[in-house]
Amino acid sequence: MKWQIALVVLVLLCHMYLPKAWAQDTSQPPQTDTTQESSVNEAEESKRKKTVESQKEIENDVSDRQTVPQEESQIPELTPEQKKAEELFVQGEALINATFVKKFDEALLLFDQAAKLNHTKAKEYVAFAHLFGDHLPHNVSRARELLEELAAIGSPRAQMGLAYMYSSGIHFNSSQAKALVYLTFGALGGDPLAQMALGYRYYAGVGVEMKCESALTYYRKVSKTVADGVSVSGGVAVQRIRLQDEAESQGTNSPLLDEDLLQYYHFLADKGDTQAQIVLGQLYYQGGRGVAVNHEQALHYFMTAAESGNPNAYAYLGKMYSEGSPHVPQNNMTALQYFRKAADKNNPIGQAGLGMMYLQGRGVDKDLTKAFRYFSLAADQGWVEGQLQLGIMYFSGLGVRRDYKMAVKFFNLASQGGHVLAYYNLAQMHATGTGVLRSCNTAVELYKNVAERGRWSEMIMDAHRLYKEGHVDAALIKYTFLADLGYEVAQSNVAYILDRGESNLFDRHETLQRALLMYGRAASQGSTTARLKMGDYHYYGYGTDVDYETAATHYRLASEQQHNAQAMFNLGYMHEMGQGLKKDIHLAKRFYDMAAETSMDAQIPVVLALIKLALFYGVADVFNKELEGYKSIATSIDPRFFLGPDWDLYIVTLLILLLGILIVLRRHR
């Protein structure tokens, strides 16, 4: 109770001493914004991308920008040392913000030099690099020193870093109260990661009371930051690899593209295979599946495919010239020509691109009617960008009669294709009750989806790379940081690493407790594997006391909500043994049968379990008391007394070995 009072006092002091405009901006409760209706049109005119946002916010943003030159004129002239530090910092940022090849090692060396010259932003980069042990030596003590120094002068990012250290218990004793204080100050300072972490805490009730409206407030701010930085095409794909799924698949169905397969595509493309050229062009244009964005390579393969008259090649060349990049100069007329060639062949990508040219008047006269027609043609073929733009036109009444129901329809279709701006626009509509019944929970889930697609999502693959390189502790720290931001895949991966005992950061008991905590958070976000693991941990007493009833509750949730065959089998076994559930052979058989029907992999264990039921219980049920002697004999040879509760696994292994021996002997004959 004391820390809660202290927190309230700190927040009140913050509001008292911050400038009034800032305090008002961050303290007002979430309210329905009645000015949202005109937002899409304004965003289209000002930022070349369509988002549903408040007209008042745009006007405030413009007025803020107009005051910047006055503020800059009051900045004192930099000393030679400060100029050198700023030079180093700008060079470093250019390296890590490169659209294509990011040179983190070189950038961190520059940041380290700038930090020694007392450059604040450079110190932030260096502190987190030491904290994560990525590109700089893992040095938590040095990270702590830098973060405390920066937090003392009001750095929001440093406050976020200290919040993480207190939350995770790294170097500090774990203190959710102190973590919450630092997160609050970081969020008030405008740090999107602090806002995201605080939004997740209110969303999931971590260390605070669960409050949907508070979560909405923070997630909305982060989502706006993400949406402002996303292009019309939707941005770079985010890879989310679950370590357990990757280990179980053993390379099959991996979200990463196999190097041999990539080389095979290169071989086919060089031989003139148009389809392989298009695949490689798309991979290098958008990135993903472990392939870095490389517009130079993308241009090469699209140009080669275009020589064969491929409409997809024409369309993507139009997109590249429309957007522009270091390797492809922006050129509206060239983009228009390629879009026309693609659209003439009924290509939806080309149709959507041509619609954008008419919508914005780029290379042609602005014509909303033609824009609407081309977007409709693209949307009819299921192209996500056409669906998104139709939603925006219906929302804002651009060239058509304003229709919120049609806007929701097309935003939903575009969101099914994974477009970030479609999620954002739907979130705005649900948050304000525009065209739909207002739903805080739905809005928060949509905003959360958008927030998790920010640039910081690249850290998921960074952590995966560290894990694959054998830097397990560094990967664990980075995954834990992402887990605090609310990423379910990071929570699952933290729990997986701890469950397997691959990290030496904590003792065995604390490791299992932390794994249980992360499995719980991942399970609450819908992870089937995590829910099943929650049952296992309570059944066997890992990180907690043995509790069969709680284990059965988790298995039941995994069975009923996610139709997990393993959970059904476990429920059958618990009914058979009377552990946490009523001993009932008929219910046990029912759950065993359900497991076999749900998954082919469960059929052999189910057959063995049913044979056991027939052997140990069937005879006694038929003959009842007449065969008490036989029952006692059967009980005395029960394999559970000799092999333990996992006797069936040993028998299955033995049967497989016998089958293997038979196959070998038959081949010799």
C-alpha positions as CSV (number, residue, x, y, z in Angstrom):
1,M,0.0,0.0,0.0
2,K,2.9,2.4,0.8
3,W,4.4,2.1,-2.7
4,Q,1.0,2.8,-4.2
5,I,0.7,6.1,-2.2
6,A,4.3,7.0,-3.2
7,L,3.4,6.4,-6.8
8,V,0.4,8.7,-6.7
9,V,2.5,11.4,-5.0
10,L,5.2,11.1,-7.6
11,V,2.7,11.4,-10.5
12,L,1.0,14.3,-8.9
13,L,4.4,16.1,-8.4
14,C,5.1,15.4,-12.0
15,H,1.9,17.0,-13.1
16,M,2.5,20.0,-10.9
17,Y,6.0,20.8,-12.1
18,L,5.7,19.9,-15.8
19,P,4.6,22.6,-18.3
20,K,0.8,22.9,-18.3
21,A,0.4,22.1,-21.9
22,W,2.4,18.8,-21.5
23,A,0.6,17.8,-18.4
24,Q,-2.8,18.4,-19.9
25,D,-1.9,16.4,-23.0
26,T,-0.8,13.4,-21.0
27,S,-3.3,13.4,-18.2
28,Q,-6.7,13.8,-20.0
29,P,-8.8,10.7,-19.9
30,P,-9.7,8.9,-23.1
31,Q,-12.8,10.4,-24.6
32,T,-14.8,9.9,-27.8
33,D,-13.2,12.1,-30.4
34,T,-16.0,13.7,-32.5
35,T,-13.5,15.1,-35.0
36,Q,-12.3,11.8,-36.3
37,E,-14.6,11.8,-39.3
38,S,-12.5,14.2,-41.5
39,S,-9.2,12.6,-40.6
40,V,-8.6,10.3,-43.6
41,N,-8.9,13.1,-46.1
42,E,-6.4,15.3,-44.2
43,A,-3.9,12.5,-43.8
44,E,-4.1,11.7,-47.5
45,E,-3.4,15.3,-48.5
46,S,-0.6,15.8,-46.0
47,K,1.3,12.5,-45.6
48,R,0.5,10.5,-48.7
49,K,-1.0,7.8,-46.6
50,K,-4.4,7.3,-45.2
51,T,-5.1,7.1,-41.5
52,V,-8.2,8.0,-39.6
53,E,-7.1,10.5,-37.1
54,S,-8.3,13.7,-35.4
55,Q,-8.3,16.9,-37.4
56,K,-7.5,18.8,-34.3
57,E,-4.4,16.7,-33.7
58,I,-3.2,17.5,-37.3
59,E,-3.7,21.2,-36.7
60,N,-1.8,21.1,-33.4
61,D,1.0,19.2,-35.2
62,V,1.2,21.8,-37.9
63,S,1.2,24.6,-35.3
64,D,4.0,22.8,-33.3
65,R,6.1,22.6,-36.5
66,Q,5.7,26.3,-37.1
67,T,7.2,27.1,-33.7
68,V,10.3,24.9,-34.2
69,P,12.4,27.6,-36.0
70,Q,11.8,30.0,-33.1
71,E,12.9,27.4,-30.6
72,E,16.0,26.5,-32.7
73,S,17.0,30.1,-32.9
74,Q,17.4,30.2,-29.1
75,I,19.7,27.2,-29.0
76,P,23.2,28.3,-28.0
77,E,26.1,27.6,-30.4
78,L,27.7,24.2,-30.0
79,T,31.3,23.9,-28.8
80,P,33.8,22.1,-31.0
81,E,33.5,19.0,-28.8
82,Q,29.7,19.0,-29.0
83,K,29.9,19.5,-32.8
84,K,32.2,16.5,-33.1
85,A,29.9,14.4,-30.9
86,E,26.9,15.4,-33.0
87,E,28.8,14.5,-36.2
88,L,29.6,11.1,-34.9
89,F,26.0,10.5,-33.7
90,V,24.5,11.5,-37.1
91,Q,26.9,9.2,-38.9
92,G,25.9,6.3,-36.6
93,E,22.2,6.9,-37.0
94,A,22.6,7.0,-40.8
95,L,24.2,3.5,-40.5
96,I,21.4,1.9,-38.4
97,N,18.6,3.7,-40.2
98,A,19.7,2.6,-43.6
99,T,16.8,1.1,-45.5
100,F,18.8,-1.8,-46.8
101,V,22.2,-2.8,-45.2
102,K,22.3,-1.8,-41.5
103,K,25.8,-1.6,-40.1
104,F,25.2,-1.9,-36.3
105,D,28.8,-2.7,-35.3
106,E,30.2,0.4,-37.0
107,A,27.3,2.5,-35.7
108,L,27.9,1.4,-32.1
109,L,31.6,2.3,-32.4
110,L,30.6,5.8,-33.5
111,F,28.0,6.1,-30.7
112,D,30.6,5.0,-28.2
113,Q,32.9,7.7,-29.3
114,A,30.1,10.3,-29.2
115,A,29.1,9.1,-25.7
116,K,32.6,9.7,-24.4
117,L,32.1,13.3,-25.6
118,N,28.9,13.4,-23.4
119,H,26.3,13.1,-26.2
120,T,23.0,12.2,-24.6
121,K,21.4,10.2,-27.4
122,A,24.6,8.3,-28.1
123,K,24.7,7.3,-24.4
124,E,21.2,5.8,-24.7
125,Y,22.3,3.6,-27.6
126,V,25.5,2.5,-25.8
127,A,23.6,1.8,-22.5
128,F,21.1,-0.5,-24.3
129,A,23.9,-2.2,-26.3
130,H,25.7,-3.0,-23.1
131,L,22.4,-4.1,-21.5
132,F,21.5,-6.5,-24.3
133,G,25.1,-7.6,-25.0
134,D,24.5,-6.9,-28.7
135,H,27.3,-5.3,-30.8
136,L,29.0,-4.3,-27.6
137,P,30.2,-6.4,-24.7
138,H,27.5,-7.5,-22.3
139,N,28.0,-5.2,-19.3
140,V,24.9,-4.7,-17.1
141,S,26.8,-2.6,-14.5
142,R,27.9,-0.1,-17.2
143,A,24.4,-0.1,-18.6
144,R,23.0,0.7,-15.2
145,E,25.4,3.6,-14.7
146,L,24.6,5.2,-18.0
147,L,20.8,4.7,-17.6
148,E,20.8,6.2,-14.1
149,E,22.9,9.1,-15.3
150,L,20.6,9.8,-18.2
151,A,17.4,9.3,-16.2
152,A,18.6,11.9,-13.7
153,I,18.6,14.5,-16.5
154,G,15.1,13.4,-17.7
155,S,15.8,11.0,-20.6
156,P,12.5,9.0,-21.2
157,R,14.4,6.2,-23.0
158,A,16.7,5.8,-20.0
159,Q,13.7,5.7,-17.6
160,M,12.3,2.9,-19.8
161,G,15.6,1.0,-19.5
162,L,15.6,1.3,-15.7
163,A,11.9,0.3,-15.6
164,Y,12.9,-2.9,-17.5
165,M,15.8,-3.6,-15.1
166,Y,13.5,-3.3,-12.1
167,S,10.7,-5.3,-13.7
168,S,12.9,-8.2,-14.8
169,G,15.1,-8.2,-11.7
170,I,18.3,-7.9,-13.7
171,H,21.1,-6.3,-11.5
172,F,18.3,-4.9,-9.2
173,N,16.0,-6.8,-7.0
174,S,12.7,-7.1,-8.8
175,S,10.4,-4.2,-7.9
176,Q,7.2,-3.8,-10.0
177,A,6.4,-0.6,-8.0
178,K,9.7,1.1,-9.1
179,A,9.3,-0.2,-12.6
180,L,5.8,1.3,-12.8
181,V,7.2,4.7,-11.6
182,Y,9.9,4.8,-14.2
183,L,7.5,3.6,-16.9
184,T,5.1,6.4,-16.0
185,F,7.8,9.1,-16.3
186,G,9.1,7.5,-19.5
187,A,5.6,7.5,-21.0
188,L,5.0,11.1,-19.9
189,G,8.3,12.0,-21.7
190,G,6.9,10.6,-24.9
191,D,8.9,7.4,-25.2
192,P,6.9,5.0,-27.3
193,L,8.4,1.9,-25.7
194,A,7.4,3.1,-22.2
195,Q,4.0,3.9,-23.5
196,M,3.7,0.5,-25.0
197,A,4.9,-1.3,-21.8
198,L,2.5,0.7,-19.7
199,G,-0.4,0.0,-22.1
200,Y,0.3,-3.7,-21.8
201,R,0.4,-3.5,-18.0
202,Y,-3.1,-1.9,-18.0
203,Y,-4.3,-4.3,-20.7
204,A,-3.1,-7.5,-18.8
205,G,-3.2,-6.2,-15.2
206,V,0.5,-6.6,-14.6
207,G,1.4,-4.8,-11.4
208,V,-1.7,-2.5,-11.8
209,E,-5.4,-2.9,-11.9
210,M,-6.6,-3.9,-15.3
211,K,-8.1,-0.8,-17.0
212,C,-9.1,-0.9,-20.6
213,E,-9.4,2.9,-21.0
214,S,-5.9,3.5,-19.6
215,A,-4.5,0.8,-21.9
216,L,-6.4,2.5,-24.8
217,T,-4.8,5.9,-24.0
218,Y,-1.2,4.5,-24.2
219,Y,-1.6,2.1,-27.1
220,R,-3.3,4.8,-29.1
221,K,-0.2,7.1,-28.8
222,V,2.2,4.3,-29.8
223,S,0.0,3.3,-32.7
224,K,-0.1,6.8,-34.1
225,T,3.7,6.9,-34.0
226,V,3.8,3.6,-35.9
227,A,1.1,4.6,-38.4
228,D,2.9,7.9,-39.1
229,G,6.0,5.9,-40.2
230,V,4.3,3.3,-42.3
231,S,4.1,3.6,-46.1
232,V,0.9,2.9,-48.1
233,S,2.3,-0.5,-49.1
234,G,2.3,-1.6,-45.4
235,G,5.9,-1.6,-44.4
236,V,8.4,-4.4,-43.9
237,A,7.2,-7.8,-42.8
238,V,7.6,-8.7,-39.1
239,Q,8.9,-12.2,-38.5
240,R,7.8,-13.9,-35.3
241,I,9.6,-17.2,-34.7
242,R,8.6,-19.4,-31.7
243,L,11.7,-21.3,-30.6
244,Q,9.7,-24.4,-29.6
245,D,7.8,-24.6,-32.9
246,E,11.1,-24.2,-34.7
247,A,12.7,-27.0,-32.7
248,E,9.8,-29.3,-33.2
249,S,9.5,-28.7,-36.9
250,Q,13.3,-29.3,-37.3
251,G,13.5,-27.0,-40.4
252,T,10.2,-28.0,-42.0
253,N,7.6,-25.2,-42.2
254,S,10.2,-22.8,-40.9
255,P,9.4,-19.1,-41.4
256,L,13.0,-18.5,-42.5
257,L,13.9,-19.2,-46.1
258,D,16.5,-22.0,-46.3
259,E,19.8,-20.8,-47.8
260,D,19.9,-23.7,-50.3
261,L,16.4,-22.9,-51.5
262,L,17.4,-19.2,-51.9
263,Q,20.4,-20.3,-54.0
264,Y,18.1,-22.5,-56.0
265,Y,15.8,-19.6,-56.8
266,H,18.9,-17.6,-57.9
267,F,19.9,-20.4,-60.1
268,L,16.4,-20.6,-61.8
269,A,16.2,-16.8,-62.1
270,D,19.6,-16.7,-63.8
271,K,18.4,-19.4,-66.2
272,G,15.5,-17.1,-67.2
273,D,12.7,-18.5,-65.0
274,T,10.3,-15.6,-64.8
275,Q,8.4,-16.9,-61.7
276,A,11.7,-17.3,-59.8
277,Q,12.7,-13.7,-60.8
278,I,9.4,-12.4,-59.4
279,V,9.8,-14.3,-56.1
280,L,13.3,-13.0,-55.6
281,G,12.2,-9.5,-56.6
282,Q,9.4,-9.5,-54.0
283,L,11.8,-11.0,-51.3
284,Y,14.4,-8.3,-51.8
285,Y,11.7,-5.5,-52.2
286,Q,9.8,-6.3,-49.0
287,G,12.3,-8.3,-47.0
288,G,11.2,-11.1,-44.6
289,R,11.9,-14.8,-44.1
290,G,15.4,-14.0,-43.1
291,V,16.2,-12.1,-46.3
292,A,17.2,-8.4,-45.9
293,V,15.7,-5.7,-48.0
294,N,17.8,-4.9,-51.0
295,H,16.2,-2.6,-53.6
296,E,19.1,-2.9,-56.0
297,Q,18.6,-6.6,-56.3
298,A,14.9,-6.2,-56.4
299,L,15.2,-3.7,-59.3
300,H,17.4,-6.1,-61.2
301,Y,15.0,-9.1,-61.0
302,F,11.9,-7.0,-61.7
303,M,13.6,-5.5,-64.7
304,T,14.6,-8.9,-66.0
305,A,11.1,-10.3,-65.5
306,A,9.6,-7.2,-67.2
307,E,11.5,-8.0,-70.3
308,S,9.3,-11.0,-70.6
309,G,6.2,-8.9,-70.2
310,N,5.3,-10.1,-66.7
311,P,2.5,-7.9,-65.3
312,N,3.7,-8.4,-61.6
313,A,7.1,-7.1,-62.7
314,Y,5.5,-4.0,-64.3
315,A,3.4,-3.4,-61.1
316,Y,6.4,-3.7,-58.7
317,L,8.5,-1.5,-60.9
318,G,5.7,1.1,-60.7
319,K,5.7,0.9,-56.9
320,M,9.5,1.3,-56.7
321,Y,9.6,4.3,-59.0
322,S,6.5,5.8,-57.2
323,E,8.1,5.5,-53.7
324,G,11.8,6.1,-54.7
325,S,14.9,4.8,-52.9
326,P,18.7,5.3,-53.1
327,H,18.8,2.8,-55.9
328,V,15.6,3.9,-57.7
329,P,15.0,7.6,-58.2
330,Q,11.5,8.7,-57.6
331,N,9.8,9.4,-60.9
332,N,6.0,9.8,-61.3
333,M,5.9,9.5,-65.1
334,T,8.0,6.3,-65.1
335,A,5.8,4.8,-62.3
336,L,2.7,5.8,-64.2
337,Q,3.9,4.0,-67.3
338,Y,4.6,0.8,-65.5
339,F,1.3,0.9,-63.6
340,R,-0.6,1.3,-66.9
341,K,1.2,-1.6,-68.4
342,A,0.3,-3.8,-65.4
343,A,-3.3,-2.5,-65.2
344,D,-3.8,-3.2,-68.9
345,K,-3.1,-6.8,-68.2
346,N,-5.7,-6.8,-65.3
347,N,-3.0,-6.9,-62.6
348,P,-4.5,-5.8,-59.2
349,I,-1.2,-4.3,-58.0
350,G,-1.0,-2.2,-61.1
351,Q,-4.7,-1.2,-60.8
352,A,-4.2,-0.1,-57.1
353,G,-1.0,1.8,-58.1
354,L,-2.8,3.6,-60.9
355,G,-5.7,4.4,-58.5
356,M,-3.2,6.1,-56.2
357,M,-1.7,8.2,-59.0
358,Y,-5.2,9.5,-59.9
359,L,-6.1,9.9,-56.2
360,Q,-3.1,12.1,-55.5
361,G,-2.7,13.7,-59.0
362,R,0.8,12.4,-59.5
363,G,1.8,12.4,-63.2
364,V,-1.9,12.9,-64.1
365,D,-4.7,15.2,-63.3
366,K,-6.4,14.3,-60.0
367,D,-9.5,12.3,-60.7
368,L,-11.4,10.7,-57.8
369,T,-13.8,8.8,-60.1
370,K,-11.0,7.0,-61.9
371,A,-9.2,6.4,-58.6
372,F,-12.3,4.8,-57.2
373,R,-12.8,2.6,-60.3
374,Y,-9.2,1.3,-60.2
375,F,-9.3,0.6,-56.5
376,S,-12.6,-1.3,-57.0
377,L,-11.0,-3.4,-59.7
378,A,-8.0,-4.2,-57.5
379,A,-10.2,-4.9,-54.4
380,D,-12.4,-7.3,-56.5
381,Q,-9.3,-9.4,-57.0
382,G,-8.5,-9.4,-53.3
383,W,-5.6,-6.9,-53.4
384,V,-5.1,-5.4,-49.9
385,E,-4.1,-1.9,-51.0
386,G,-7.2,-1.5,-53.1
387,Q,-9.4,-2.6,-50.2
388,L,-7.6,-0.2,-47.9
389,Q,-8.1,2.8,-50.2
390,L,-11.7,2.0,-50.8
391,G,-12.3,2.0,-47.1
392,I,-10.6,5.4,-46.8
393,M,-12.7,6.8,-49.7
394,Y,-15.9,5.6,-48.1
395,F,-14.9,6.8,-44.7
396,S,-14.1,10.3,-45.8
397,G,-16.5,10.6,-48.7
398,L,-13.8,11.0,-51.4
399,G,-15.5,10.7,-54.7
400,V,-18.3,8.7,-53.2
401,R,-21.1,9.1,-50.7
402,R,-19.7,8.8,-47.1
403,D,-20.6,5.3,-45.8
404,Y,-19.1,4.1,-42.6
405,K,-20.5,0.5,-42.9
406,M,-18.7,0.1,-46.3
407,A,-15.6,1.7,-44.8
408,V,-15.6,-0.9,-42.0
409,K,-16.2,-3.7,-44.5
410,F,-13.1,-2.8,-46.6
411,F,-10.9,-2.0,-43.6
412,N,-11.8,-5.5,-42.3
413,L,-10.9,-7.1,-45.6
414,A,-7.6,-5.2,-45.7
415,S,-6.8,-6.2,-42.1
416,Q,-7.2,-9.8,-43.1
417,G,-4.4,-9.2,-45.5
418,G,-2.3,-7.9,-42.6
419,H,-2.1,-4.2,-43.6
420,V,-1.0,-2.1,-40.6
421,L,-3.0,1.0,-41.6
422,A,-6.2,-1.1,-41.9
423,Y,-5.8,-2.2,-38.3
424,Y,-5.1,1.4,-37.2
425,N,-8.2,2.8,-39.0
426,L,-10.4,0.0,-37.5
427,A,-8.9,0.8,-34.1
428,Q,-9.8,4.5,-34.5
429,M,-13.4,3.6,-35.5
430,H,-13.9,1.2,-32.6
431,A,-12.2,3.7,-30.1
432,T,-14.6,6.5,-31.1
433,G,-17.7,4.5,-32.0
434,T,-17.6,5.8,-35.6
435,G,-19.7,3.5,-37.8
436,V,-19.6,0.8,-35.2
437,L,-20.6,0.3,-31.6
438,R,-17.8,1.6,-29.4
439,S,-15.7,-1.2,-28.0
440,C,-12.7,-0.4,-25.8
441,N,-11.5,-4.0,-25.8
442,T,-11.6,-4.4,-29.5
443,A,-9.9,-1.0,-30.0
444,V,-7.1,-1.9,-27.6
445,E,-6.5,-5.3,-29.3
446,L,-6.3,-3.5,-32.7
447,Y,-4.0,-0.7,-31.4
448,K,-1.8,-3.4,-29.7
449,N,-1.5,-5.1,-33.1
450,V,-0.4,-1.9,-34.7
451,A,2.0,-1.0,-31.9
452,E,3.8,-4.4,-32.2
453,R,4.6,-3.6,-35.8
454,G,6.8,-0.7,-35.0
455,R,10.5,-0.6,-35.9
456,W,11.3,-2.1,-32.5
457,S,9.8,-5.4,-33.8
458,E,13.1,-5.9,-35.5
459,M,14.5,-6.8,-32.1
460,I,12.6,-10.2,-32.3
461,M,14.8,-11.3,-35.1
462,D,17.9,-9.8,-33.4
463,A,17.1,-12.0,-30.3
464,H,16.6,-15.0,-32.6
465,R,20.0,-14.4,-34.2
466,L,21.7,-14.2,-30.8
467,Y,20.0,-17.4,-29.7
468,K,21.1,-19.2,-32.9
469,E,24.7,-17.9,-32.5
470,G,24.8,-19.4,-29.0
471,H,24.5,-16.2,-27.0
472,V,21.6,-17.5,-25.0
473,D,21.8,-15.1,-22.1
474,A,21.9,-12.1,-24.4
475,A,19.0,-13.5,-26.4
476,L,17.1,-14.1,-23.1
477,I,17.6,-10.5,-22.0
478,K,16.3,-9.1,-25.3
479,Y,13.4,-11.5,-25.4
480,T,12.5,-10.5,-21.8
481,F,12.6,-6.8,-22.8
482,L,10.1,-7.5,-25.6
483,A,8.0,-9.6,-23.3
484,D,7.6,-6.6,-21.1
485,L,6.3,-4.7,-24.1
486,G,3.6,-7.4,-24.5
487,Y,4.9,-9.5,-27.4
488,E,3.4,-13.0,-26.8
489,V,6.0,-14.7,-29.0
490,A,8.8,-13.1,-26.8
491,Q,7.0,-14.3,-23.6
492,S,6.8,-17.8,-25.1
493,N,10.5,-17.8,-26.1
494,V,11.6,-16.6,-22.7
495,A,9.6,-19.4,-21.0
496,Y,11.0,-21.9,-23.5
497,I,14.7,-20.9,-22.8
498,L,14.1,-21.0,-19.0
499,D,12.1,-24.3,-19.2
500,R,15.0,-26.0,-21.0
501,G,17.5,-24.6,-18.4
502,E,19.6,-23.1,-21.2
503,S,20.4,-19.9,-19.2
504,N,22.6,-19.6,-16.1
505,L,21.3,-16.1,-15.0
506,F,19.1,-17.6,-12.3
507,D,19.1,-20.7,-10.0
508,R,16.9,-23.7,-10.9
509,H,14.0,-22.8,-8.7
510,E,13.8,-19.2,-9.7
511,T,14.3,-20.2,-13.4
512,L,11.1,-22.4,-13.2
513,Q,9.2,-19.7,-11.4
514,R,10.1,-17.2,-14.1
515,A,9.2,-19.7,-16.8
516,L,5.8,-20.3,-15.1
517,L,5.2,-16.5,-15.0
518,M,6.0,-16.1,-18.7
519,Y,3.9,-19.1,-19.7
520,G,1.0,-17.5,-17.8
521,R,1.3,-14.2,-19.7
522,A,1.6,-16.0,-23.0
523,A,-1.3,-18.2,-22.2
524,S,-3.5,-15.2,-21.4
525,Q,-2.8,-14.0,-24.9
526,G,-4.0,-17.2,-26.5
527,S,-0.9,-19.4,-26.8
528,T,-2.0,-23.0,-26.8
529,T,1.5,-24.3,-26.0
530,A,1.8,-21.9,-23.0
531,R,-1.6,-23.0,-21.7
532,L,-0.6,-26.7,-21.9
533,K,2.7,-25.9,-20.1
534,M,0.8,-24.1,-17.3
535,G,-1.0,-27.4,-16.7
536,D,2.2,-29.4,-16.8
537,Y,3.9,-27.0,-14.3
538,H,1.0,-27.3,-11.8
539,Y,0.7,-31.1,-12.3
540,Y,4.4,-31.8,-11.7
541,G,5.1,-28.9,-9.3
542,Y,7.6,-27.0,-11.4
543,G,8.1,-23.6,-9.9
544,T,5.0,-24.0,-7.7
545,D,3.3,-26.6,-5.5
546,V,1.7,-29.6,-7.1
547,D,-1.9,-28.7,-7.7
548,Y,-3.9,-31.3,-9.8
549,E,-7.1,-29.2,-9.8
550,T,-5.3,-26.1,-11.2
551,A,-3.6,-28.4,-13.8
552,A,-6.9,-29.8,-14.8
553,T,-8.3,-26.3,-15.2
554,H,-5.5,-25.3,-17.6
555,Y,-5.9,-28.6,-19.6
556,R,-9.6,-28.0,-19.8
557,L,-9.1,-24.5,-21.2
558,A,-6.6,-25.8,-23.8
559,S,-9.0,-28.5,-24.7
560,E,-12.2,-26.4,-24.9
561,Q,-10.9,-23.2,-26.3
562,Q,-8.0,-24.4,-28.5
563,H,-8.9,-28.0,-29.2
564,N,-5.5,-29.3,-28.1
565,A,-5.1,-33.1,-28.4
566,Q,-2.4,-33.3,-25.7
567,A,-4.7,-31.5,-23.2
568,M,-7.6,-33.9,-24.0
569,F,-5.3,-36.9,-23.5
570,N,-4.1,-35.5,-20.1
571,L,-7.7,-34.9,-19.0
572,G,-8.4,-38.5,-19.9
573,Y,-5.5,-39.7,-17.8
574,M,-6.5,-37.5,-14.8
575,H,-10.1,-38.9,-15.0
576,E,-8.6,-42.4,-15.1
577,M,-6.4,-41.9,-12.1
578,G,-8.7,-39.6,-10.2
579,Q,-6.2,-36.8,-10.0
580,G,-7.8,-33.4,-9.6
581,L,-10.9,-34.8,-11.3
582,K,-13.5,-37.3,-10.4
583,K,-12.3,-40.9,-11.1
584,D,-14.5,-41.9,-14.1
585,I,-13.4,-44.5,-16.6
586,H,-16.1,-43.6,-19.1
587,L,-15.1,-39.9,-19.1
588,A,-11.4,-41.0,-19.4
589,K,-12.3,-43.1,-22.5
590,R,-14.3,-40.1,-23.9
591,F,-11.3,-37.7,-23.6
592,Y,-8.9,-40.3,-25.1
593,D,-11.3,-40.8,-28.1
594,M,-11.5,-37.0,-28.5
595,A,-7.7,-36.7,-28.5
596,A,-7.4,-39.4,-31.2
597,E,-10.1,-37.7,-33.4
598,T,-8.3,-34.3,-33.0
599,S,-4.8,-35.3,-33.9
600,M,-3.2,-38.2,-35.9
601,D,-0.2,-38.0,-33.6
602,A,-2.3,-39.0,-30.6
603,Q,-3.7,-42.2,-32.1
604,I,-0.9,-44.6,-31.0
605,P,-0.8,-43.3,-27.3
606,V,-4.6,-43.4,-27.3
607,V,-4.6,-47.0,-28.5
608,L,-2.2,-48.0,-25.7
609,A,-4.3,-46.1,-23.1
610,L,-7.5,-47.8,-24.2
611,I,-5.8,-51.2,-24.1
612,K,-4.7,-50.5,-20.6
613,L,-8.3,-49.4,-19.7
614,A,-9.6,-52.7,-21.1
615,L,-7.0,-54.8,-19.4
616,F,-7.2,-53.3,-15.9
617,Y,-10.8,-52.1,-15.7
618,G,-12.8,-53.9,-18.3
619,V,-12.6,-57.4,-16.9
620,A,-13.4,-56.2,-13.4
621,D,-16.5,-54.3,-14.7
622,V,-17.8,-57.4,-16.4
623,F,-17.3,-60.0,-13.7
624,N,-17.3,-57.6,-10.8
625,K,-16.8,-59.4,-7.5
626,E,-16.4,-62.9,-9.0
627,L,-12.9,-62.0,-10.3
628,E,-11.5,-60.1,-7.3
629,G,-8.6,-62.6,-7.3
630,Y,-7.8,-61.9,-10.9
631,K,-8.1,-58.2,-10.3
632,S,-5.5,-58.4,-7.6
633,I,-3.2,-60.3,-9.9
634,A,-3.7,-57.7,-12.7
635,T,-3.0,-55.0,-10.2
636,S,0.1,-56.7,-9.0
637,I,1.5,-56.7,-12.6
638,D,0.4,-53.1,-13.3
639,P,3.4,-51.6,-15.2
640,R,3.0,-48.3,-13.3
641,F,4.4,-50.0,-10.2
642,F,7.6,-51.0,-12.1
643,L,8.1,-48.1,-14.6
644,G,6.4,-45.2,-13.0
645,P,3.7,-42.8,-14.3
646,D,5.4,-42.6,-17.7
647,W,5.3,-46.3,-18.3
648,D,3.5,-45.9,-21.6
649,L,6.3,-43.8,-23.1
650,Y,8.8,-46.6,-22.2
651,I,6.5,-49.2,-23.9
652,V,6.1,-47.1,-27.0
653,T,9.9,-46.7,-27.2
654,L,10.4,-50.4,-26.8
655,L,7.8,-51.2,-29.5
656,I,9.6,-48.8,-31.9
657,L,12.9,-50.4,-31.2
658,L,11.5,-53.9,-31.8
659,L,9.9,-52.7,-35.1
660,G,13.2,-51.2,-36.2
661,I,15.0,-54.5,-35.4
662,L,12.4,-56.5,-37.4
663,I,12.9,-54.2,-40.4
664,V,16.7,-54.6,-40.3
665,L,16.4,-58.4,-40.0
666,R,14.0,-58.5,-42.9
667,R,16.3,-56.4,-45.1
668,H,19.2,-58.8,-44.3
669,R,17.1,-61.7,-45.5
